[in-house]
Amino acid sequence: MTPTTRTVVEDLLHRIGHAGPEHIAELYAEHADWRLDWPEDQHGSPATPWIRHRATRADAADHFRDLAEHHVPGQVGTEIERILVDGEDAVVLGEIRLTARPTGRPYRARFALHLTVRDGLIVRHHVYEDSLAVSLAFAPADGGIPVAGGGGSASPRP
């Protein structure tokens, strides 16, 4: 029997909080549409390498590995406010609370996660989050915002 969309989404959220990257990735189809609503020129920057589009189950595991590497363990929290389900589609609304490992700065970012579940596996993972909060947490000590391509930073506007 194929699990429902809600069951898969709830399992994913549980695994994100309690399991390793490989176990989380088991919920994804071999090929999935994984997108992040984040400025394209910032994808894969040295400061936030987990922020990039993905396409495979192995990529999903890499995402959760990269995410863990760049945040302080034990200083993590997620508040799920609502899970909305319509057939194969689900939207998870909430807020993450993390601490950037390189800077030690905590941050909060609201998010919406659009998932599509087909045949018991996630085939779409689209994230919409407060990218400014994340960028500021990982910004160099001079207060600049990390820029892709390494090295530089762009100063925030007053």
Summary of the structure (lengths in Angstrom):
residues: 158
radius of gyration: 15.8
end to end distance: 55.7
largest distance: 55.7
contacts: 465
relative contact order: 0.20
helix: 27%
strand: 39%
